Amino acid sequence: MSTAATVAEATTHLEPLISDLGLILMTAGIAVLLFKKIKQPLVLGYLIAGFLAGNHFDFFPSVKDLKSVEVWAEIGVIVLLFSLGLEFSFKKLMKVGGTASITAVTQIIVMVLMGFLVGTWMGWKQMDSIFLGVILSISSTTIILKTFDELGVKAQKFAGIVIGSLIVQDIVAILMMVLLSTVAVSQQFSGSELLYSVLKLIFFLTAWFIGGIFFIPTLLKKAKHLLTDEMLLIISLALCLMMVILASNVGFSPALGAFIMGSIIAETTQAERIEHLIKPVKDLFGAVFFVSVGMLIDPTTLVEYALPVAILTLVVIFGQSISSTIGALISGQPLKQSVQTGMSLSQIGEFSFIIATLGMTMNVTSSFLYPVVVAVSAVTTFTTPFMVKLAVPFSGYLEKALPRRWTKRIERYSSNAQAIRSVSTWQIVIRTHLLQIVLHTIIITSIILISSKYILPLVESSKFGNAIAALITIIVIAPFLWALSLRRVAVKEVEILYKERKYRGPILMLIFFRMGLAVFYIGFLLNIFFSPTVAFIALVFAIAIYAFFPKKLHKQYHKIESHFLKNLNDREEKKIDRRYANLTPWDGHMSTFTIAKESNLAGQTLREVRIRELMGVNIAFIKRGEIMIQIPNKTERLFPGDEICVIGSDEQVKEFAQFLRKHEIEVPKKVTNEVILKQIELQNEDFIGQSIGQSKLRELTNGLVVGIERNGKRLLNPESNIILERNDILWIVGNNKLMNTLFKE
């Protein structure tokens, strides 16, 4: 009885979960088909599907258990952020450089202030206005990438700036989520708490990234021959959830952990494969997340707040466009590309939902904020393709409408800004020393904290446990202590500066400061494991021993550093990351295309194709599987599936894309039951007495005579000179319709 009751109870709990998930996926599936048909963004379809499946709409079946849907939605956020992390790369962030960073930061600062001021002007609470400002400042990566794909503008130069800006925005959004959590808990702006949160975030981000790059690519490479698609998917999701748990344990959001693990895996050679495997999972849970967002749309709230929705929509469209355009102009981009960049970023999306969810979860924002944000996102999602299309004509209009002296100043500023790239020798020295200090400080501190938290409790009860644990920890951190204190960096620059008297003092101060930090960390470690007196004595011995083995420590550190850099650069060595490469002084940039399987260019040499002569573009390299052909000569042939990287202006690249499409052979449409094998008794006088070749049966039936039965004998695949006789039974493979017309009974 008890077992039956348990099963019955489990079934009772299971039914709403399954029925709700089924309803969500069914409405999402219908939305996908409908919005694909009308060529609208799928995110908008998911939101409407969620609205229909929610409790606010009575004409359709409604979700019963909202708690279970919230769990699915939270999983959706984790998977969505993990997949966003896979598309992100810290090295890409370094490559996008100043242009994208200045554009993104300008946009975010302007929109946070504007959102806060608009919220305050509308009489909203301070916390609602703060969250509103952050929500309105982050554009949608998903919507923009899908729009670029649909419009075919991903190869243009401005698209690289937009994508770079999105990467910077994602990082800033993660930072702002942490800061908002701090503000929400304290309900006030505390400078010390905010500074602590920022430093804590930087510390853990750096520690996780360094540790992840050191260990995870090595793990994936060692197990490469064992990893099937199924195992790789399971391992990548396990790593994602492990980081989610770790982030939660140190006080960050689960979404941050998922994003960080995705960005770590993005640096491995398995990144593309994992991204391909995770895509169906992302699409599934992403759909659940967006549908769950749509469920929270309350029609009565939207009617009540119709005016704020309209105001905020205009603020997003015009505010994002103008602030991003100004940011791009400040960074030194020409007017046309700045306008294209600004108008592409004029929407809010997935991060806005996540930040709005954060406010609801922490019970610090009003209930109306979420549906208002969703409504604004839905409208701006719809307007994004039109904004991208209108960018070029609008930039042309601006060039004509603006005073000539303004456009000349913009052109002069753009060329001058792109020409300024020099960095002083002293700046190089300071930057490299600071990098050494920060990185090694974080590594050493992380190892000491891990040791004190996990190793010390295991050994402190034994007689020599503390001494053994302290010794092991010192051995582990010794190479990093050597690098922090004695490793020479920016050697040439330091030698140049040291010849000048005014720089000798600062350089010596930098060296002594690094040595002092190393001694401090040794003392800090020993003080955790021993009493101050014992720690001081041990410190003297540790420094003495440390001074005797500099070469061994140097060798060990070099080995660790080489392993880290190999893991970090492996993916780039196997596949050159070209997305953000551009020729900044000109309007030229690099874009990649794939030779389609149906292309009639396949098999031709570059001399025969005449790409340079016809369109003015140059081919930088051809990637064929694992083979990279650098600067190919004119005798090199193109093959289906080749990735070719071309260098040219936006117009030249666009012309080349059209050239490739024009040379693709159209695949004939499939007609059901068109070609069949048919048995026909020959009675038609037109064919009797003629050979198979003379009868033109091949042309008339669009087929082949594959067999003849005559007087009980069978002939397979007869020659074309065989004479046809009355009552021959012909076996013909051909067009069913043509054969029926030709041999009417």
C-alpha positions in Angstrom: 0.0 0.0 0.0 2.8 2.4 1.0 4.6 1.8 -2.4 1.4 2.3 -4.4 0.8 5.5 -2.4 4.3 6.7 -3.1 3.9 6.0 -6.8 0.6 7.8 -6.9 2.0 10.8 -5.0 5.0 10.9 -7.4 2.6 10.8 -10.4 0.6 13.6 -8.9 3.8 15.7 -8.7 5.0 14.6 -12.1 1.9 15.4 -14.1 1.9 19.2 -13.8 5.6 19.3 -14.6 5.3 17.2 -17.7 2.0 18.8 -18.9 3.4 22.3 -18.3 6.6 21.6 -20.2 4.6 20.0 -23.0 2.4 23.1 -23.2 5.4 25.4 -23.2 7.2 23.4 -26.0 4.0 23.1 -28.0 3.3 26.8 -28.0 7.0 27.5 -28.6 7.0 25.1 -31.6 3.9 26.8 -33.1 5.5 30.2 -32.6 8.8 29.1 -34.3 6.9 27.9 -37.4 4.7 31.0 -37.6 7.4 33.6 -37.0 9.8 31.8 -39.3 7.1 31.9 -42.0 6.5 35.7 -41.5 10.3 36.3 -41.2 10.2 37.8 -37.7 12.7 37.3 -34.8 11.9 34.0 -33.0 12.4 35.7 -29.6 9.3 37.8 -30.3 7.4 34.6 -31.1 8.5 32.9 -27.8 7.3 36.0 -25.9 3.9 35.9 -27.5 3.7 32.1 -27.0 4.4 32.6 -23.3 1.7 35.2 -23.1 -0.8 32.8 -24.6 0.3 29.9 -22.3 0.3 32.1 -19.2 -2.5 32.6 -16.7 -3.5 36.0 -18.0 -4.9 34.6 -21.3 -8.1 32.5 -20.9 -8.7 31.3 -24.4 -5.8 28.8 -24.4 -4.7 26.0 -21.9 -2.7 27.6 -19.1 0.4 26.5 -17.1 -0.6 25.0 -13.8 2.6 25.0 -11.7 4.5 28.2 -12.1 7.2 27.1 -9.6 8.3 24.3 -11.9 8.4 26.7 -14.9 10.6 29.0 -12.9 13.1 26.1 -12.3 13.1 25.4 -16.1 13.6 29.1 -16.8 16.5 29.2 -14.4 18.1 26.3 -16.2 17.4 28.2 -19.4 19.3 31.2 -18.2 22.3 29.0 -17.2 22.4 27.3 -20.5 21.9 30.6 -22.4 24.7 32.3 -20.5 27.0 29.2 -21.0 26.4 29.4 -24.8 27.0 33.1 -24.8 30.3 32.4 -23.0 31.2 29.9 -25.7 30.9 32.7 -28.3 32.9 35.0 -26.1 36.7 35.0 -25.7 39.0 37.1 -23.5 41.4 37.2 -26.4 38.6 38.5 -28.7 38.0 41.3 -26.1 41.7 42.3 -26.4 41.4 42.3 -30.2 38.3 44.5 -30.4 40.4 47.0 -28.5 39.6 50.7 -28.0 36.9 51.1 -30.7 34.4 48.6 -29.3 35.3 49.4 -25.7 34.8 53.1 -26.1 31.5 52.6 -28.0 30.1 50.2 -25.4 31.2 52.1 -22.3 29.8 55.4 -23.8 26.5 53.8 -24.6 26.2 52.1 -21.1 27.0 55.3 -19.1 24.6 57.4 -21.2 21.8 54.8 -21.0 22.2 54.1 -17.3 21.9 57.8 -16.5 19.1 58.3 -19.0 17.1 55.3 -17.7 17.5 56.4 -14.1 16.5 60.0 -14.9 13.4 58.8 -16.9 12.4 56.4 -14.2 12.7 59.2 -11.5 10.8 61.6 -13.8 7.9 59.1 -14.1 7.7 58.8 -10.3 9.1 55.3 -9.9 11.0 54.2 -6.8 14.8 54.7 -6.6 15.5 51.0 -6.9 13.2 50.6 -9.9 14.9 53.5 -11.6 18.4 52.1 -10.9 17.4 48.7 -12.3 15.7 50.4 -15.3 18.9 52.3 -16.2 20.9 49.1 -16.2 18.2 47.2 -18.1 18.1 49.8 -20.9 21.9 49.9 -21.3 22.4 46.4 -22.6 21.7 45.5 -26.2 20.7 42.0 -27.3 23.5 39.7 -28.7 21.0 37.1 -29.8 18.7 39.5 -31.7 21.6 41.4 -33.4 23.4 38.2 -34.6 20.2 36.7 -36.0 19.4 40.0 -37.7 22.9 40.3 -39.2 22.6 36.7 -40.5 19.2 37.3 -42.1 20.3 40.6 -43.7 23.7 39.2 -44.8 25.8 42.1 -43.3 27.9 40.1 -41.0 31.0 40.4 -43.3 30.8 44.2 -43.2 33.3 46.2 -41.1 30.7 47.9 -38.9 29.4 44.4 -37.8 32.8 43.7 -36.3 32.6 46.8 -34.2 29.0 45.9 -33.1 30.0 42.4 -32.1 33.0 43.7 -30.2 30.8 46.2 -28.4 28.4 43.3 -27.5 31.3 41.4 -25.9 32.2 44.4 -23.8 28.6 44.9 -22.9 28.3 41.3 -21.8 31.2 41.7 -19.4 29.9 45.0 -18.0 26.5 43.5 -17.6 28.0 40.7 -15.5 29.8 43.3 -13.4 26.6 45.4 -13.0 24.6 42.3 -11.9 27.1 41.8 -9.1 26.9 45.5 -8.2 23.1 45.5 -8.3 23.0 42.5 -5.9 25.2 44.5 -3.5 23.0 47.6 -3.8 19.8 45.6 -3.5 21.0 44.0 -0.2 22.3 47.2 1.4 19.5 49.4 -0.2 22.0 52.1 -0.5 25.1 53.2 -2.5 28.1 52.3 -0.2 31.4 53.1 -1.8 33.4 50.6 0.2 30.9 47.8 -0.5 30.9 48.5 -4.2 34.7 48.7 -4.3 34.9 45.4 -2.3 32.4 43.8 -4.8 34.4 45.0 -7.8 37.7 43.7 -6.4 36.1 40.4 -5.4 34.7 40.0 -8.9 38.1 40.8 -10.5 39.9 38.4 -8.1 37.6 35.4 -8.8 37.3 36.1 -12.5 41.1 36.1 -12.9 41.6 33.1 -10.6 38.9 31.1 -12.4 40.2 32.0 -15.9 43.8 31.2 -15.1 43.0 27.9 -13.4 40.4 27.0 -16.0 42.8 27.6 -18.9 45.6 25.7 -17.2 43.6 22.5 -16.4 40.5 22.2 -18.7 42.1 22.3 -22.2 44.7 19.8 -20.9 41.8 17.5 -19.6 40.0 17.7 -23.0 43.2 17.1 -25.0 44.2 14.0 -22.8 40.7 12.5 -23.2 40.3 13.5 -26.9 40.4 9.9 -28.2 37.8 8.9 -25.7 35.4 11.7 -26.2 32.3 10.9 -28.3 29.8 13.6 -29.0 27.6 12.3 -26.1 30.5 12.3 -23.6 31.7 15.7 -24.7 28.2 17.2 -24.2 27.9 15.6 -20.8 31.4 16.8 -19.7 30.9 20.3 -20.9 27.5 20.6 -19.1 29.1 19.1 -16.0 31.8 21.7 -16.1 29.2 24.4 -16.6 27.2 23.3 -13.5 30.4 22.9 -11.5 31.2 26.5 -12.1 27.6 27.5 -11.4 27.9 25.8 -7.9 31.3 27.4 -7.3 30.0 30.9 -8.2 27.0 30.5 -6.0 29.2 29.4 -3.1 31.3 32.5 -3.2 28.2 34.8 -3.5 27.8 35.4 -7.2 24.8 34.6 -9.4 24.7 31.1 -11.1 24.5 32.9 -14.5 28.0 34.4 -13.9 29.4 30.9 -13.3 27.9 29.6 -16.5 29.2 32.5 -18.5 32.7 32.2 -17.1 32.9 28.4 -17.8 31.7 29.1 -21.3 34.4 31.7 -21.9 37.1 29.3 -20.6 35.9 26.5 -22.9 35.8 29.1 -25.7 39.7 29.1 -25.6 40.0 25.4 -26.2 40.4 23.5 -29.4 37.1 21.7 -28.8 35.1 25.0 -28.6 33.4 24.8 -32.0 32.5 21.2 -31.4 31.1 21.9 -28.0 29.2 24.9 -29.3 27.7 22.8 -32.0 26.7 20.1 -29.5 25.3 22.6 -27.0 23.2 24.5 -29.6 20.1 22.1 -29.4 20.2 22.2 -25.6 20.5 26.0 -25.7 17.6 26.3 -28.2 15.5 24.0 -26.0 16.1 25.7 -22.7 16.3 29.2 -24.3 12.9 28.7 -25.7 11.6 27.7 -22.3 13.2 30.8 -20.7 11.8 33.2 -23.3 8.3 31.6 -23.1 8.5 31.8 -19.3 9.3 35.5 -19.7 6.2 35.9 -21.9 4.1 34.3 -19.2 4.7 37.2 -16.9 3.2 39.7 -19.4 0.0 40.9 -17.7 -2.3 42.6 -20.2 -3.9 44.8 -17.5 -0.4 46.0 -16.4 0.5 46.8 -20.0 -2.7 48.7 -20.5 -2.1 50.6 -17.3 1.6 51.3 -18.2 1.1 51.8 -21.9 2.5 55.3 -21.8 5.7 54.3 -19.9 6.2 51.4 -22.4 5.9 53.9 -25.3 8.3 56.4 -23.6 10.9 53.7 -22.8 10.7 52.2 -26.3 11.6 55.7 -27.8 14.3 56.1 -25.1 15.9 52.7 -26.1 15.6 53.3 -29.9 16.9 56.9 -30.0 19.0 56.8 -26.8 20.9 53.6 -27.8 21.4 54.7 -31.4 22.6 58.2 -30.5 24.9 57.2 -27.6 26.5 54.3 -29.6 27.0 56.6 -32.6 28.7 59.2 -30.4 30.8 56.4 -28.8 31.9 55.1 -32.2 32.7 58.7 -33.4 34.8 59.3 -30.2 36.7 56.1 -30.9 37.7 57.4 -34.3 35.3 55.7 -36.7 34.0 57.4 -39.8 30.4 58.8 -39.7 28.9 56.1 -41.9 30.2 53.2 -39.8 29.4 55.0 -36.5 25.7 55.5 -37.6 25.5 51.8 -38.7 27.0 50.7 -35.3 24.6 52.9 -33.3 21.4 52.0 -35.2 22.3 48.3 -34.9 22.5 48.4 -31.1 19.0 50.0 -30.6 17.2 47.2 -28.7 17.3 45.3 -25.4 17.1 41.5 -24.9 18.2 38.5 -22.9 20.4 40.3 -20.4 17.7 42.8 -19.7 15.3 39.9 -18.8 18.0 38.4 -16.6 18.6 41.7 -14.8 14.8 42.2 -14.4 14.5 38.7 -13.0 17.3 39.5 -10.5 15.3 42.4 -9.2 12.1 40.3 -8.9 14.0 37.4 -7.2 15.5 39.8 -4.6 12.1 41.5 -4.1 13.6 45.0 -4.6 11.7 46.0 -7.8 8.0 46.6 -8.3 5.9 44.0 -10.1 5.2 46.2 -13.1 8.8 46.6 -14.1 9.2 43.1 -15.6 6.2 43.1 -18.0 7.1 46.7 -19.0 10.7 45.6 -19.9 9.4 42.6 -21.8 7.0 44.8 -23.8 9.8 47.3 -24.6 12.1 44.4 -25.7 9.3 42.9 -27.9 8.9 46.3 -29.7 12.6 47.0 -30.2 13.2 43.4 -31.3 10.7 44.0 -34.1 12.3 47.4 -35.1 15.9 46.1 -35.1 16.0 44.8 -38.8 14.5 48.1 -40.0 17.0 50.1 -38.1 19.9 48.2 -39.6 18.5 48.6 -43.1 17.9 52.3 -42.6 21.4 53.0 -41.3 23.2 53.5 -44.6 20.6 55.8 -46.2 20.3 57.8 -42.9 24.1 58.2 -42.7 24.1 59.4 -46.3 21.4 61.9 -45.4 23.4 63.1 -42.4 26.5 63.6 -44.6 24.5 65.9 -46.8 22.4 67.6 -44.0 25.3 68.3 -41.6 27.4 71.5 -42.2 30.4 70.7 -44.4 32.9 71.9 -41.7 31.4 69.3 -39.3 31.8 66.4 -41.7 35.4 67.5 -42.4 36.2 67.6 -38.7 34.8 64.1 -38.2 36.9 62.8 -41.2 40.0 64.5 -39.9 39.4 63.3 -36.3 38.8 59.8 -37.6 42.0 59.6 -39.6 44.1 61.2 -36.8 42.6 58.9 -34.1 43.3 55.8 -36.1 46.9 57.0 -36.7 47.7 57.5 -33.0 48.9 54.1 -31.7 52.2 55.0 -30.0 52.8 54.0 -26.4 55.7 55.5 -24.3 58.5 53.3 -23.0 57.7 54.2 -19.4 54.0 53.2 -20.0 55.2 49.8 -21.2 57.4 49.2 -18.2 54.6 50.2 -15.7 52.0 48.1 -17.6 54.1 45.0 -17.6 55.1 45.3 -14.0 51.5 45.9 -12.9 50.4 42.9 -14.9 53.0 40.7 -13.2 52.1 42.0 -9.7 48.3 41.6 -10.2 48.4 38.1 -11.8 50.8 36.5 -9.4 49.2 38.2 -6.4 45.9 36.6 -7.4 47.4 33.2 -8.1 49.4 33.1 -4.8 46.4 34.3 -2.8 44.1 31.8 -4.4 46.5 28.9 -3.6 46.9 30.1 0.0 43.2 30.4 0.6 42.5 27.0 -0.9 45.2 25.4 1.2 43.9 27.1 4.4 40.3 26.1 3.7 40.7 22.5 2.4 44.2 21.2 3.5 44.6 22.7 6.9 41.4 21.2 8.5 42.6 17.8 7.4 46.0 17.9 9.0 45.8 20.3 12.0 45.0 17.6 14.4 48.2 15.6 13.7 51.6 16.4 15.3 53.5 17.7 12.2 50.4 18.3 10.1 50.7 22.1 10.0 54.3 22.0 9.1 53.7 19.5 6.2 50.7 21.5 4.9 52.7 24.7 5.0 55.7 23.1 3.3 53.4 21.7 0.5 51.8 25.1 0.0 55.2 26.9 -0.1 56.5 24.4 -2.7 53.4 25.0 -4.9 53.6 28.8 -4.7 57.4 29.0 -4.9 57.6 29.4 -8.7 55.0 32.2 -8.6 56.8 33.9 -5.7 60.0 33.9 -7.8 58.1 35.4 -10.8 56.5 38.0 -8.6 59.8 39.1 -7.0 62.7 38.4 -9.4 61.4 37.7 -12.9 62.7 40.3 -15.4 60.0 41.9 -17.6 60.2 44.5 -20.4 64.0 44.0 -20.3 64.8 46.3 -23.3 62.6 49.1 -22.1 64.0 48.9 -18.5 67.6 49.1 -19.9 66.7 52.1 -22.0 65.1 54.0 -19.1 67.8 53.0 -16.6 70.3 55.0 -18.6 68.4 58.1 -17.7 69.0 59.2 -14.1 65.4 60.3 -13.4 64.0 56.8 -14.0 66.5 54.8 -11.9 64.8 55.6 -8.6 61.3 54.5 -9.8 62.6 51.3 -11.4 64.4 50.3 -8.2 61.3 51.1 -6.2 59.3 48.8 -8.5 61.8 45.9 -8.0 61.9 46.3 -4.2 58.1 46.6 -4.0 57.8 43.2 -5.9 60.4 41.6 -3.5 58.6 43.0 -0.5 55.3 41.5 -1.7 56.8 38.1 -2.0 58.2 38.2 1.6 54.7 39.4 2.7 53.0 36.4 1.1 55.4 34.0 2.7 54.8 35.5 6.1 51.0 35.6 5.5 51.0 31.9 4.6 53.1 30.9 7.6 51.0 33.0 10.0 47.9 31.0 9.0 49.6 27.7 9.8 51.7 28.7 12.9 51.9 31.1 15.8 53.5 34.5 15.0 56.8 33.5 16.6 57.2 30.2 14.8 56.0 31.9 11.6 58.8 34.5 11.9 61.5 31.9 12.4 60.1 29.8 9.5 60.0 32.9 7.4 63.7 33.5 7.8 64.4 29.8 6.8 62.0 30.0 3.9 63.6 33.1 2.5 67.1 31.6 2.9 66.1 28.4 1.1 64.2 30.4 -1.5 67.4 32.4 -2.3 69.4 29.2 -2.9 67.2 27.8 -5.8 66.5 30.6 -8.2 67.4 28.6 -11.4 65.2 25.7 -10.4 62.4 28.0 -9.6 62.9 29.8 -12.9 62.8 26.5 -14.8 59.7 25.4 -13.0 57.9 28.7 -13.6 58.9 28.7 -17.3 57.4 25.2 -17.6 54.1 26.2 -16.0 53.9 29.4 -18.1 54.6 27.5 -21.3 51.9 25.0 -20.5 49.4 27.8 -19.8 50.3 29.8 -23.0 50.1 26.6 -25.1 46.6 25.9 -23.8 45.7 29.6 -24.4 47.0 29.7 -28.0 46.1 26.2 -29.2 42.8 27.2 -30.7 44.2 30.2 -32.4 47.0 28.3 -33.9 44.6 25.7 -35.4 42.0 28.3 -36.5 42.9 31.9 -37.0 40.3 34.2 -35.4 39.5 36.7 -38.1 36.3 38.2 -37.0 37.7 41.5 -35.7 40.7 41.8 -38.0 40.6 45.0 -40.0 42.9 47.5 -41.8 42.1 50.5 -39.6 43.7 53.3 -41.7 41.5 52.3 -44.7 38.0 51.0 -45.1 39.4 47.5 -45.6 38.9 44.4 -43.5 39.1 40.6 -43.6 36.1 38.4 -44.0 35.7 34.7 -44.5 33.4 32.8 -46.9 32.8 29.1 -47.6 32.7 27.7 -51.1 29.3 26.0 -51.3 29.0 22.3 -52.4 26.7 23.5 -55.2 29.2 26.2 -56.5 30.4 25.9 -60.1 33.6 27.7 -59.0 34.7 24.4 -57.4 37.6 22.9 -59.4 38.7 26.2 -61.0 42.0 27.9 -60.3 42.3 31.4 -58.8 43.6 32.5 -62.2 40.4 31.2 -63.9 38.1 32.8 -61.3 39.9 36.2 -61.6 38.7 37.4 -58.2 41.3 40.2 -58.0 40.6 41.5 -61.5 36.8 41.4 -61.3 36.2 42.7 -57.7 39.5 44.1 -56.4 39.7 41.7 -53.4 42.7 39.7 -52.4 42.7 36.2 -50.8 44.7 36.1 -47.6 44.4 32.3 -47.1 42.4 29.2 -47.9 41.5 26.8 -45.1 40.8 23.2 -46.2 40.0 21.0 -43.3 43.1 21.1 -41.1 45.3 22.5 -43.9 45.9 26.3 -44.0 47.2 27.6 -47.4 48.7 31.1 -46.7 48.7 33.6 -49.5 47.7 31.1 -52.2 49.1 31.5 -55.8 47.1 31.7 -58.9 47.4 28.0 -59.7 45.6 27.0 -56.4 42.2 25.4 -57.1 39.0 26.0 -55.1 37.2 23.0 -53.6 33.7 22.6 -52.1 33.8 23.4 -48.4 37.0 25.6 -48.6 37.0 28.6 -46.2 38.5 31.5 -48.0 39.6 34.8 -46.3 39.4 37.9 -48.5 40.6 41.4 -47.9 38.6 44.4 -49.2 36.3 47.2 -48.5 32.6 46.8 -47.5 31.5 47.3 -51.1 34.1 44.9 -52.5 33.3 42.2 -49.9 29.5 42.6 -50.6 30.2 42.3 -54.3 32.2 39.2 -53.7 29.4 37.6 -51.6 27.0 38.2 -54.4 29.5 36.7 -56.9 29.7 33.5 -54.8 25.9 33.3 -54.6 25.5 33.9 -58.3 27.8 31.0 -59.1 25.9 28.5 -56.9 24.0 25.9 -59.0 20.3 25.8 -58.1 19.3 22.4 -56.8 16.3 21.1 -58.7 13.1 20.9 -56.6 12.2 17.4 -55.5 9.1 16.0 -57.1 7.5 13.1 -55.3 7.2 9.8 -57.2 8.5 11.4 -60.5 11.0 8.7 -61.6 9.8 5.1 -61.5 10.6 1.7 -62.9 7.7 0.7 -65.3 6.8 -2.4 -67.3 5.3 -1.7 -70.8 4.1 -4.1 -73.5 5.1 -2.6 -76.9 2.1 -2.1 -79.2 2.9 1.3 -80.5 3.6 1.2 -84.3 5.9 4.3 -84.0 8.6 2.2 -82.3 8.2 -1.3 -83.8 11.0 -2.1 -86.2 13.3 0.7 -84.9 16.4 0.3 -82.7 16.3 1.5 -79.2 18.6 4.4 -80.2 16.4 5.3 -83.2 13.2 5.2 -81.2 14.3 8.2 -79.0 12.7 6.5 -76.0 15.5 8.0 -73.8 14.6 11.5 -74.8 10.8 11.0 -74.8 10.6 9.4 -71.3 13.6 11.2 -69.8 14.7 7.7 -68.8 16.5 4.4 -69.8 15.4 1.1 -71.3 17.0 -1.2 -68.7 15.4 -4.6 -69.8 13.6 -6.4 -72.6 11.5 -9.6 -72.3 11.0 -11.4 -75.7 9.6 -14.9 -76.2 10.3 -15.8 -72.5 13.9 -14.6 -72.7 15.2 -11.6 -70.7 17.9 -9.2 -71.7 19.3 -6.8 -69.0 20.6 -3.4 -70.0 20.2 -4.0 -73.8 22.5 -2.2 -76.4 21.0 0.8 -78.2 21.2 -1.0 -81.6 18.7 -3.8 -80.7 15.6 -3.7 -82.9 12.3 -3.4 -81.0 9.5 -6.0 -82.0 5.8 -6.2 -81.4 4.8 -7.6 -78.0 8.2 -6.9 -76.5 7.9 -6.2 -72.8 10.1 -3.1 -72.0 11.4 -2.2 -68.6 11.9 1.5 -68.5 13.2 3.7 -65.7 11.9 7.2 -66.4 9.5 10.0 -65.8 6.1 8.6 -64.8 4.1 11.4 -66.3 5.9 11.3 -69.6 5.6 7.5 -69.9 1.9 7.6 -69.1 1.4 10.2 -71.9 3.6 8.3 -74.4 2.1 4.8 -73.9 -1.6 5.6 -73.4 -3.7 2.5 -73.3 
